Amino acid sequence: MKKLFTFLLLIVSFTICAQVQKTQNFIFRHSQFEYNQRGILITPVNPGINKAITSYVQFDFDRTIESVRNVVWLSYQTSTNPISKKHIETYSVRVQIRSKNQNQEFRYLEVEHDMNTDSFSSKYVFDKVKRNFVLEENEIERMSYLPDLEKLGIKNLPEKTNIEKIISDYKELVNGENKNRVPGFSITGPENYEIYDEIVDYVNKNFNNVSFVMNIAWDSYNTFISNYDIYTYHTYVVRVRLKNSNNHQFIEVLYNPFTKKAISDFSWNNQNSLFERNNNNN
């Protein structure tokens, strides 16, 4: 029994170390980004990335692509929660597509680099009728269930957060992981009571069938950096008690740490008797 306990303890310890290491990778990666005097983002250069992406595209799209002309960095995004972490860089690849005549046709293909697994993928397929790359149907469906970050006041804001704030947030996350506990984003400490109050106030004002908030659980932290935008947000799961009922339900609430505002696109569905994302695309 003692050996089993020691074995399980080692597994937990290795898991915690792995999660901390991943988070520290996020910190290192963000620290490589800089802005010049004109406020233009300077992205870190990876000498081998063009070759790796070219090899991937030529292998996976060999029947469509004649050659790869250039590779342009688009964005870097991260997502972390108590269970898993991921960070992905997205590139735009200019390619020459195969043609039966002498015309040179060029298109752009979006490719993602999973930096945890060091693997490449694309959510695009070639449409022979349009002679262009289009999103896969599965990806279109998946995106239809995601929150619209622009409508929610997180994406494409005139005033934006900064890289230093993102690094500070991730350092706080590492501190929590080193102590084997959920970070301060869980709003258990007095330094984050304002987040708790903001979420409770938002729920009480916007959901008239809620009697009171039972508890709030931190779900994830997400970041996005590109040449045209930078933003972050937390996702919280809010457990609420309904009015005139002993039932409880859950509402997903996003919190923008830059504007310090809570927002949600969930609404009450009478037919299903639960809160769900109000997405007009569904």
N, C-alpha and C positions, 0 to 999 in steps of 0.2 A: 504493500500500500504506500509505503514511504517512497519507494522507487517511482511508482506511478505519479505521485504528487510532484516529485522532483522533475520528472519528465514533462508533465503538464506545465509546470512553472517555467521550464526552459522554453517551451513552445511559446508561451505568452510573452516571455522576455524577448525572444527573437522577433516576434510579431511587432512588439512595441518599437524595438530598435529599427526594424525595417520601415515602419510608418514614420518614425522621426527622421530617418535618412531621406525618405521621399520628400518630406516637408522641407528639409534643409536644401534639397536639390531645387525646390521651388524658389527658395530665398536666393540661392546662388544664381539661378537663371534670371530672376528679376533684377538682380544687382548688376547684370551685364548690360542692361539697357541704359542708354544715356540720351540726353537732349542737347543739341548744339545751341549756339547763341540765338538762333532764329526760332527755337522751339520745335525743331524737326527731330523726330525720333531716329536715333542711330541704333541699328540692330546689330547684335553680335554676329560675327562672321564665322561660319562653319565651313572650312575648305572642302570637306568631303560630302557635304549635303547635296550639292548639285549633281555629283556623280551618282550618289545613291538613289536620288529621285529619278534621274535619267534612266538608270538601270531598271527601276521598278516600272516606269511608264512603258519603256520599250518591251518589257517582258509581258506585262498584263494587257497592253493595248497594241500588241504587235500587228494585228490584222487591220488596225485602223490608222496607226501613226507611222508616218514615213521617217520622221526625225524629231528630236527635241531641240528647240532653238535657244531658249533660256528659261531660267527659274527665278521667280520673284517671291520674296517673303511677304506674307500677308498679315499674319497675326499669331499671337501666343495666348493660350487660355488654359486656366487650371480649374480644377474642381476637387474639393476635399471634404470628406465627412468622417465620422469616427471609424468607419469600416474600410473605405477605399479612397484612393487618391489617383488622379490622372492629370497629365499636362500634355497638351497637343499644340504643335505648330502647324500652321496652314500655309501652303504655297500655291501660287498660280504658275502653271507651266505652259509656256507657249510652244505649241507643236504644229508641225506640218502634217496634215492628214493625207492618206493615200488617195490618189486620183487616177482615173483611167486616161486622162489627157495630160497635157503639159502644164496645165494651170497649177499654180502654187496656192493652196488653200491653208490658211493658218487659223487655229482655234486655241482657246484657253481651257485648260483642264485643272481643276482644283484638287490638290493632293494633301493629305494629312499625314503628319509624322507623329506617331505615338512615342513619346520620349521615355516612357516606362519600359516598353517592350522593344524600342528601337525598330519599329515596323512601320510600313507605309500602306496607305489605303486611299481609295477615292469613293465618294458617294455618287459619282457621276457615271453614266453609261453613254455610249455613242448612239444617237438617233440617226439612222440612215436616211430617213425622209428629210429631216431638218438639216442633216449634215452638220450636226453640232452636238456638244455634250449637254445632257440634261440630267437633272436629279433623278435618282432611282425612286420608284413609286413607294417603296418601303420607307425611304427617308422623308419623302413628302408627307406620308401619313404620320411618321414619328414626330416631325416638326409641328404638325397640326395640334398636337397635344401639349406642346411646350408653352410657357408663358410668353406673351408679347412684351419683351423688355422695353421696347420703345414706348408703347402705350402706358406702361407702368412707371415711366419716368426714371428709368435706370440707364438706358442706352441712348447715345447721341444727345447728351445734355450739353448746353452751351458752356457751362462751367463743369470741369471734370476733376476727378481725384488725381493722385499722383503715384509714381512708383514707390516713393519712400513710405507712403501710407500702406501700400500693399505689403511691403517687406515687414513693416511693423506688425501688421496683422498676423503674418505667418510666423514671426518670432514669438508672438503670444501663443500661437497654436503649438509651436515646438515646446514652449515652457510647460504647457498643459500635458503634452505627451510624455515629457521627461518625468513628470510627477504622476504618470499613469492615471490621469483624469481628463475629463472633457475640458477644453479651454474656457476662458472667460466668456466666450461667445454664448455659452449656455445660460448667461445672465443669472448666475448664482451668486456673484459677488456684487458688492455695493457700487463698484465702478461702472457696472452695466445695468443698474436699475432703471436708467433713463430709457434703455431699449425696451425693457419689460413694460414700463409705463406707456411708451409710445405704441406698442403692439396692442396692449389691453385697451387703450383709449380708441385706437383705430377699429378694433373689433366691435366694441360697444356702440360706436357711432354708426357703423356701416352694416351691421347684421341685427335687424330688429327682432329676430326670433331667438337670439342668444340671451340667456338669463345671466350667465357670468362665465368668466374664463377660469377653467380648472387648473391648467398648467400649460407651460410653453417649453417645447423641446427644440434645441438647436439641431438642424438637420445637415446643413452644408454651407460652404463658403466658396464663391466662384469669382474668378477674375478674368479680365479680357484686356489685351493690349494690342494696338495696331497703330499704323501711321495716322489714322483718322479718328480714333476713339480709344478711351480707356475708362473702364468702369469695374465696380465690384458690387457684390450683393450677398447677403446671407439669406438662407431659407430657414424658416421656423415652422414647426407643426404645432398648431394651437388646439388644445383639447377644450371644448366648451360644453356647458350644460344648456339644453334647450329650455325655453319657457314652457310652462305648463306641462312639463314632462320630466321623467327621471332619466331619459336617454341622453347620451353624450355623443358628440360628433367632432370631426376634425376639420380644421381650416388651414390651408397652406398660406403663409404670409411671407412676403419678401421684405427685407430691410436694407435700405441703401445707407451705408455708413457715412457716405459723403454728405448727402442731404439730411441724414438722420430722420428719414421718413419711412413709415411702414405702409405697405400697399399689398392688395391681393386682387386676383382676378377670379376668385371663387365666389359662387353664389348658391343660394338654396334651390335645389331641384325637388319640387313637390312630388313628382312622379316617383323618383327613386328614394325620396326622404333622406337626402344627404347633401352635403356641400360638395360641389365639384367645379372644375375650371370652366368658366364661361367663355368658350371659344367659338366664335361664329363660323370658324372653318370646319367644325365637326358636323 
